[in-house]
Amino acid sequence: MIVRAVARLRFASIPARKMRLVGDIVKGLPVEKALDILNYTPRIAARHIAKTLKSAAANALSLQGTDHLRPEALTVKNVMVDEAPTAKRIRFQSMGRVFRVRKRYCHLTVELVGVTDAPPVRAGASKPKAKAEHESGDKATKTVKAAVEKDKGKSSIKKKSVGKTKGKEE
């Protein structure tokens, strides 16, 4: 069964152009190898992508559970970097002039794909045979259940009545 997981980082304070340079490096790689590359990439965008990649891997493991999906089976399907709104600032220059500074932001989306070990669950599947036998039970378990039901009404612990204590309490 194919598993898809997505993680997003929005309003990262890096221009999309710089983020895409690092994002293109890890496309199509296994998650472990991509993280190794990102750890040794000397760009600030690598930290943001590594953080989002770890989050996407955690999302995939959370969806399927560690019984059916191994982290080694995940690969980076796509790294999308989109433009976000640009913040406009001003910088004062000499002789009364003002220059505009544009602080560019971006949105990062990381998609992972993996293959699980478990077969797909079909709707309307019947109970496993072992569970059905356990529910019917044998003669010994039926007698134990009957004894427990019989003792439910009787309580061996007597309840003590709690009265008011003599004396003044402050």
Secondary structure, 3 states (H helix, E strand, C coil): CEEEEEEEEEEECCCHHHHHHHHHHHCCCEHHHHHHHHHCCCCHHHHHHHHHHHHHHHHHHHHHCCCCCCHHHCEEEEEEEEECCCEEEEEECHHHCEEEEEECCEEEEEEEEEECCCCCCCCCCCCCHHHHHHHHCCHHHHHHHHHHHHHHCCCCCCCCCCCCCCCCCC
